[in-house]
Amino acid sequence: MNVTEVYTGISNMYSAGNVSGNGTLMMPDFSSPINQALNVLLVVVLFITMISLGCMMEVSKIKTHILKPKGIAIALLAQFCIMPLSAFLLTKTLSMNPPKAMTLLICGCCPGGTLSNMLSLLLKGDINLSIIMTTFSSIAALGLMPLLLYIFSQGIYGLEKAVPYVSIITALVFTLVPCAIGILINHYKPNYTSVIIKGGLSIWAVSTTVVAILSGVFVKDVIWMIFEPDIIFVAAVMPMIGYMLGYVMSVLCRLSPQCCRTISMETGCQNIQLCSAILKVAFPPQVIGPLFLFPLLYIAFQCLEAVFLALCFRCYQKFKPHAEHTLVREP
């Protein structure tokens, strides 16, 4: 089975009520100006975000974490073991068909996203470790993401030859190049760093709102097609699995509470921008179908659950402000 033949699975995903009067699968117009604007905007936002991320990093701090890689190693282990395995087990448990399984595996095998940096800040985590972990996971994903997709796709009938490895590696390289540019700017032209970071965050905030509005307009007629019980269940459960197991693994490895919270966010927060880019670039519309909306559903639960955990932590901190100091800290 190749990637185009996966379309057969999409045809079986929906009942007769999900097709138009002439029997064709209802899909948005991917050639419309709104979709073209979304594609361009997503690429620009990803590029600017990764440059800003790179500008937040310092070569000296990177060296420090490389020389003492305990936190990074645990984070990478959590990121590329917990999430891909969770995605695989969910697809098998729910008996998902190839298109759904492929979408979920790509999401589960993605590296950590930049959103985790902001959520780590909200949870008073180690922001330097968070940024370095995000970058290292993106670099590691160049090899691990295709490898993990190959390994897990062998266990799902219909996906053995359907994973677009070249497109995935291309998308990963595209995210790392601007990050490297940001690191170089911060190292050689530090005077520009604060301006780039502030401008990048401002552009990110505005563009996120614009993307949300444009996406809502673009998918308003088909958004209901993604609200299937198994898809909603997976989108709600996967982030929390990452948050919880990432934290538990860090505690078992005797990291500091601050590092534990950071690794928790890094594990549960997937790079949804990258996932969206891969689904849009690697698969034609007739192959991926309405599943291109899955990242939007996933990030909604991802943010809601992270904010809930942050509120719980703030309440705990308010009533037991000194409890954290009694826990074991990283040596």
LINNOR-V739925 format. One record per residue. N is the residue number from 1. RES is the residue in one small letter. PSI is psi in whole degrees, 0 to 359 (none if undefined). OMEGA is omega as a letter, one per 20 degrees, with the letter a starting at -180 (NA if undefined). D_LAST is the distance of its C-alpha to the last C-alpha in Angstrom with 2 decimals. Layout:
N_RES_PSI_OMEGA_D_LAST, N_RES_PSI_OMEGA_D_LAST
//
This chain:
1_m_130_r_50.86, 2_n_181_a_49.96, 3_v_327_a_48.46, 4_t_325_a_51.90, 5_e_346_r_52.91, 6_v_341_r_50.05, 7_y_331_r_52.43, 8_t_321_r_54.25, 9_g_324_r_51.40, 10_i_322_a_51.56, 11_s_330_a_55.24, 12_n_353_a_54.54, 13_m_332_a_51.79, 14_y_146_r_54.21, 15_s_179_a_57.33, 16_a_336_a_60.69, 17_g_351_a_59.92, 18_n_10_r_57.28, 19_v_160_a_59.75, 20_s_180_a_62.32, 21_g_331_a_66.03, 22_n_7_r_66.59, 23_g_5_r_63.98, 24_t_152_a_61.26, 25_l_127_a_57.65, 26_m_121_r_57.06, 27_m_150_r_54.66, 28_p_162_a_54.13, 29_d_103_a_55.79, 30_f_348_r_53.16, 31_s_4_a_55.55, 32_s_155_r_55.83, 33_p_327_a_54.92, 34_i_316_a_52.25, 35_n_321_r_50.39, 36_q_319_r_50.77, 37_a_320_r_49.38, 38_l_316_a_46.40, 39_n_314_r_45.68, 40_v_316_a_45.84, 41_l_319_r_43.80, 42_l_319_r_40.99, 43_v_315_a_40.78, 44_v_316_a_40.88, 45_v_316_r_38.26, 46_l_317_a_35.88, 47_f_312_a_36.47, 48_i_319_r_35.97, 49_t_317_a_32.86, 50_m_326_r_31.19, 51_i_315_r_32.22, 52_s_320_r_30.77, 53_l_317_r_27.49, 54_g_325_r_27.46, 55_c_340_r_28.23, 56_m_352_a_25.09, 57_m_145_r_22.96, 58_e_138_a_22.25, 59_v_321_a_22.24, 60_s_319_r_19.59, 61_k_327_r_17.09, 62_i_317_r_18.17, 63_k_320_a_17.49, 64_t_314_a_13.92, 65_h_332_r_13.19, 66_i_321_r_15.38, 67_l_332_r_13.59, 68_k_75_a_10.22, 69_p_17_a_12.16, 70_k_310_a_10.06, 71_g_317_a_11.06, 72_i_317_a_14.48, 73_a_316_r_15.14, 74_i_320_a_14.62, 75_a_316_r_16.71, 76_l_321_r_19.37, 77_l_317_r_19.60, 78_a_315_a_20.11, 79_q_314_a_22.51, 80_f_9_r_24.67, 81_c_307_a_24.74, 82_i_309_a_24.94, 83_m_312_r_27.38, 84_p_319_r_29.78, 85_l_321_r_29.96, 86_s_316_r_30.58, 87_a_316_a_33.30, 88_f_313_a_34.89, 89_l_324_r_34.98, 90_l_319_r_36.44, 91_t_322_r_39.13, 92_k_318_a_40.08, 93_t_320_a_40.04, 94_l_1_r_42.18, 95_s_50_a_44.35, 96_m_146_r_44.10, 97_n_169_a_46.58, 98_p_314_a_45.63, 99_p_315_r_45.56, 100_k_316_a_43.28, 101_a_319_a_41.05, 102_m_317_r_40.83, 103_t_315_a_39.93, 104_l_321_r_37.22, 105_l_320_r_35.69, 106_i_317_r_35.64, 107_c_316_a_33.88, 108_g_332_a_31.34, 109_c_357_r_30.63, 110_c_151_r_30.23, 111_p_178_r_26.94, 112_g_149_a_25.16, 113_g_166_a_27.37, 114_t_340_r_27.19, 115_l_330_a_27.87, 116_s_331_r_24.29, 117_n_318_r_23.27, 118_m_322_r_25.63, 119_l_325_r_24.67, 120_s_321_r_20.95, 121_l_320_r_22.21, 122_l_327_a_24.35, 123_l_11_a_21.50, 124_k_45_r_19.42, 125_g_188_r_16.88, 126_d_99_a_15.13, 127_i_325_r_18.43, 128_n_315_r_17.29, 129_l_321_a_15.25, 130_s_313_a_18.32, 131_i_317_r_20.77, 132_i_320_r_19.09, 133_m_319_r_18.80, 134_t_317_a_22.45, 135_t_314_a_23.53, 136_f_320_r_21.81, 137_s_326_r_23.24, 138_s_320_r_26.61, 139_i_314_a_26.56, 140_a_330_a_25.58, 141_a_337_r_28.32, 142_l_321_r_30.94, 143_g_321_a_30.70, 144_l_324_a_29.07, 145_m_310_r_31.31, 146_p_322_a_34.58, 147_l_313_a_33.24, 148_l_320_r_32.11, 149_l_321_r_35.39, 150_y_314_a_37.31, 151_i_309_a_35.64, 152_f_332_r_36.00, 153_s_338_r_39.42, 154_q_336_a_40.80, 155_g_3_r_40.36, 156_i_117_a_42.41, 157_y_130_r_46.10, 158_g_351_a_47.33, 159_l_359_a_44.13, 160_e_323_a_44.15, 161_k_21_a_45.73, 162_a_358_a_45.27, 163_v_124_a_41.86, 164_p_79_a_42.42, 165_y_317_a_39.78, 166_v_316_r_41.21, 167_s_323_a_41.30, 168_i_315_r_37.70, 169_i_321_r_36.46, 170_t_316_r_38.68, 171_a_321_r_37.23, 172_l_317_r_33.64, 173_v_320_a_34.64, 174_f_329_r_36.29, 175_t_331_a_33.11, 176_l_329_a_31.08, 177_v_309_r_33.76, 178_p_328_r_33.74, 179_c_318_r_29.92, 180_a_323_r_30.19, 181_i_317_r_32.94, 182_g_318_r_30.77, 183_i_317_r_28.01, 184_l_320_r_30.79, 185_i_315_a_32.35, 186_n_328_a_29.17, 187_h_317_a_28.67, 188_y_334_r_32.31, 189_k_63_a_33.85, 190_p_340_r_31.24, 191_n_335_a_34.16, 192_y_350_a_35.08, 193_t_309_a_31.66, 194_s_322_r_31.98, 195_v_316_a_35.51, 196_i_318_a_34.65, 197_i_312_r_31.76, 198_k_316_r_33.99, 199_g_319_r_36.92, 200_g_317_r_35.01, 201_l_323_r_33.66, 202_s_315_r_37.19, 203_i_320_r_38.80, 204_w_316_a_36.36, 205_a_314_a_37.19, 206_v_314_a_40.92, 207_s_326_r_41.08, 208_t_318_r_39.20, 209_t_316_r_41.91, 210_v_316_r_44.62, 211_v_319_r_43.31, 212_a_317_a_43.19, 213_i_311_a_46.77, 214_l_321_r_48.10, 215_s_319_r_46.46, 216_g_318_r_48.05, 217_v_319_a_51.43, 218_f_322_a_51.12, 219_v_12_a_50.21, 220_k_331_a_52.06, 221_d_347_a_54.67, 222_v_1_a_52.37, 223_i_329_a_49.16, 224_w_339_a_50.45, 225_m_339_a_50.35, 226_i_346_a_46.54, 227_f_67_r_46.52, 228_e_148_a_46.80, 229_p_315_a_45.14, 230_d_324_r_42.93, 231_i_315_r_41.81, 232_i_318_a_41.02, 233_f_314_a_39.16, 234_v_315_a_36.97, 235_a_329_a_36.27, 236_a_325_a_35.25, 237_v_321_a_33.18, 238_m_312_r_31.20, 239_p_317_a_29.06, 240_m_325_r_28.15, 241_i_315_r_27.26, 242_g_315_a_24.81, 243_y_312_a_23.30, 244_m_309_a_23.00, 245_l_328_r_21.88, 246_g_319_r_19.36, 247_y_316_a_17.73, 248_v_317_r_18.08, 249_m_319_a_16.58, 250_s_320_r_13.41, 251_v_317_r_13.23, 252_l_331_r_13.97, 253_c_7_r_11.12, 254_r_43_r_8.76, 255_l_165_r_8.01, 256_s_156_r_8.54, 257_p_322_r_12.33, 258_q_316_r_13.05, 259_c_324_r_11.84, 260_c_316_r_13.68, 261_r_322_r_16.75, 262_t_312_a_16.70, 263_i_327_r_16.64, 264_s_312_r_19.26, 265_m_320_a_21.53, 266_e_323_a_21.10, 267_t_315_a_22.07, 268_g_338_a_25.04, 269_c_107_r_26.40, 270_q_158_r_28.54, 271_n_86_a_30.18, 272_i_328_r_33.49, 273_q_316_r_35.11, 274_l_318_r_34.60, 275_c_315_r_35.84, 276_s_317_a_38.91, 277_a_317_r_39.57, 278_i_315_a_39.46, 279_l_325_a_41.75, 280_k_321_a_44.14, 281_v_320_a_44.20, 282_a_335_a_44.01, 283_f_135_r_46.53, 284_p_158_a_50.00, 285_p_321_a_50.86, 286_q_346_r_53.04, 287_v_309_a_50.16, 288_i_334_r_47.29, 289_g_209_a_49.64, 290_p_355_a_48.32, 291_l_350_r_44.88, 292_f_347_r_44.00, 293_l_349_a_43.55, 294_f_318_r_40.70, 295_p_326_r_37.93, 296_l_319_r_39.46, 297_l_319_a_39.35, 298_y_314_a_35.79, 299_i_332_r_34.42, 300_a_311_r_36.30, 301_f_323_a_34.54, 302_q_315_a_31.19, 303_c_316_a_31.52, 304_l_317_a_33.07, 305_e_324_r_30.41, 306_a_319_r_27.55, 307_v_320_r_29.44, 308_f_315_r_29.98, 309_l_323_r_26.27, 310_a_320_r_25.66, 311_l_320_r_28.44, 312_c_318_a_27.05, 313_f_318_r_23.65, 314_r_321_r_25.50, 315_c_317_r_27.67, 316_y_317_a_24.82, 317_q_327_a_23.17, 318_k_320_a_26.57, 319_f_335_r_27.26, 320_k_68_a_23.82, 321_p_337_a_22.24, 322_h_3_a_19.76, 323_a_325_a_18.77, 324_e_329_a_15.65, 325_h_345_a_14.11, 326_t_351_a_14.44, 327_l_166_a_12.25, 328_v_136_r_8.77, 329_r_159_a_6.26, 330_e_133_r_3.82, 331_p_none_NA_0.00
//
